[in-house]
Amino acid sequence: MNDKGAILPAENGVEAAVVGWLKDALNKKVFDALLIPVEVPAGDSFAYLLLRDPALLENASPLPPVMPIQGARAISRLTMRGNGSKRIAAVVRPCEARAAIELTKLEQAHLDNLWLITVDCPGVLPLSDYLEDPAAGAARFAEASQRWDRASMRPACQTCHYFSMPASDLHVGTLGSADGTVFVIPGSPKGERVLEDLNIPLDVALDDWTARVKEMERAQTERRQQAHADLRAGIAGPDGLLDVFSDCINCHNCQRVCPVCYCRQCYFESAALKLPPENYLTRSERKGALRFPPDTLLFHLGRASHMILSCVSCGACEDACPMSIPVAQVFSMLADRAQETLGYVAGRSLEDPLPLATYEMDELHQVEQPYVEIYHKREVQDA
Amino acid sequence: MPEGLKINKGAEDAVRGLLRSLLESGRVNGVLALGRTGGANGGVAYSLFTDPGAFVADGAALPLLPFMPANAGGLLSRLTLREPLAGPVAAVVKPCELRAFIELVKRSQGSLDNLLLISSTCGGVYPLDVGANGGLKERLPRYWEAVKQGVLDDDVRPTCRACMQFIPDNADITVALVGEEDLDTQCTLFLNTEKGAEFVEGLEGTSLSDELETEQIKRSHGQRAAYREELFAGVEVGMQELIRTFGRCIGCHACKTVCPICYCSLCYFDSQDCEYLPEIYESELERKGGLRLPPNTTFFQLGRLAHVSVSCVGCGMCTDVCPADIPVSTIFSKVGASVQALFDYQPGKDVTEEIPLMTFEEEELAQVAT
């Protein structure tokens, strides 16, 4: 891959630079359409708009203060049934791009005719904080992102260490750039072709950007590990997990907004779990009471086991939880462990195979140990 | 004049005592009621209790707690969906939860057989975010003080403050709470059905004939009506206004998931029918210049309004779970009220009355035809 990039002028800020550049690409027919966050007419939120009319870019915002809908969901909706014929540039956050890559591997998105475009990400505000006063929220976000201060962002953003270039086709580097400029960095041959078509030569060394990203990654990784260690101390074991999820009202909104939870109908909402009354009463008698609806923790564990290897720690689940349960923090902690165990990083590359879809003869012997040591020994003794 | 039973105990104690004795004597096989989940942060959920021990003082059950983690109408449907109960089970629910269940029974989503339905005159419930992380506890003294005086605490769900149907319909037993100044020491149970009277047999108390509709309750009606007008005036339900308001909808469909009336196992808007081919998006793009993704934001809300408004019981679950802080419940209640008035229909009132959309009259709604 080319280790050079380009510099774009950004006197009027990063957002204006990105929008101007994309508008140019749209006018030159390098792209047929853009998928980009646009402020909604009431001015109180943002939504992904697929547009071909450059006039609609007036209220576009490549880095909005919130993530009302995970962009990968928008990409999946658009391409789940195949590649379209239009060339589309999708401007998304790094975690949205990573989720889009996971969904592509899960055959819920098709990226052949879609360019993922990302920008160094300062995080997003929790949706409910922003909605209390959208104008004040936008100002707070602008100010905090200027200083790369993540304290008021989503908890998931506060501990994010993949805030920069994922496997996107084109990336806008704002870290380490000189005032009034940004870097444009190709991430794939597809991305390079776009820059060629736009006559943007790749002649700038990216050392300043790389150094700043590395430095911030180190600090964020440390913060993340600390946060996970603190969290683990509080919730380890079944009782700890029961405590964390004890307020859960079973609305399953975490699953609904999760970009990776793509099942059309979740097992936990299916007829398979609608049981005759006797079943519930018998289960209640075993313990004296049965939480109703039942299977609250089982739902979260089931969800975790299904999606944790593809979890990108975007924090959408926590934003959508009506009971303020730290779902994203718990899931991101579990995700790091699970992904590390299998040597996988969600959204890092389209080429890495999904761990559960591959099989190696020689792996994970440590998981076999407990059986050999505990149960097998016992079986031998009992025999 | 309905028959009542006056018990020399506080309302909470009297109800717990009744439920405990029903379980102990084996007259019911279980009780669906609110209770502590046992979590360290004071979580509360509905539970199906079979152990009478849950109903002793300081037991896990909290049958009269002003909280609604799920609309129990939906839970009773889940309990009786596959088949009716084989033996008696008691349920302590709020009036709007009971109305929702009646609507579900009319839709063949549950059965009233063998259910002993206990409800109360209702002082409203606190929003979910107030109850999260143990926040309910400190509110309770204030709540019960307001209930005694027959007024509503300012912090209960807006839809509760605007609720005109806080006297339950179809309850076998109604616990008098609103406006009962001595509810800490005295409790009146109204026995609305033979079943209700039968199940309290042997309970210590004085029989009485009394009116449920006290002066305080009439006054409460007036206050609620005034607030309702104010609340409804605050939302516009014309097409343009709805598009604007739902502009910030994130399409999570949480409102549908928690709505007791929305019982479809798979919503049309989540079905394959709404997973379009890329060509469909491309032709829309060509036609309009731009389109929102995922699609069907306001369309979903209109579809849901069309399907549920006639049966909307105004419980407020949808507003509570909306991550985009949209006053969904107010919009649905307001539209619901006008649709229900049009058909002269009160959801949850009478289980034998057919749902308006299931019946047909030759001579009706001529104004729509013109």
Interface residues (C-beta under 8 A of the other chain):
Chain A: A33 L35 V40 P41 A42 D44 S45 A47 Y48 L49 L50 L51 R52 D53 A55 L56 P68 I69 R73 A74 R77 L78 T79 M80 R81 G82 N83 G84 S85 K86 L127 S128 L131 L242 D243 V244 F245 S246 D247 C248 I249 N250 C251 H252 N253 R256 V257 R264 Q265 E269 S270 A271 K274 L275 P276 P277 E278 Y280 L281 S284 E285 K287 G288 A289 L290 R291 F292 P293 T296 D319 A320 P322 M323 S324
Chain B: N29 G30 L32 G35 T37 G38 G39 A40 N41 G42 G43 V44 A45 Y46 S47 L48 F49 T50 D51 G53 A54 A60 P69 A70 L75 R78 L79 T80 L81 R82 E83 P84 L85 A86 V89 L128 D129 G131 A132 N133 I243 R244 T245 G247 R248 I250 G251 C252 H253 A254 T257 V258 S265 L266 D270 S271 Q272 E275 Y276 L277 P278 E279 Y281 E282 L285 E286 G289 G290 L291 R292 L293 P294 P295 T297 D320 V321 P323 A324 D325
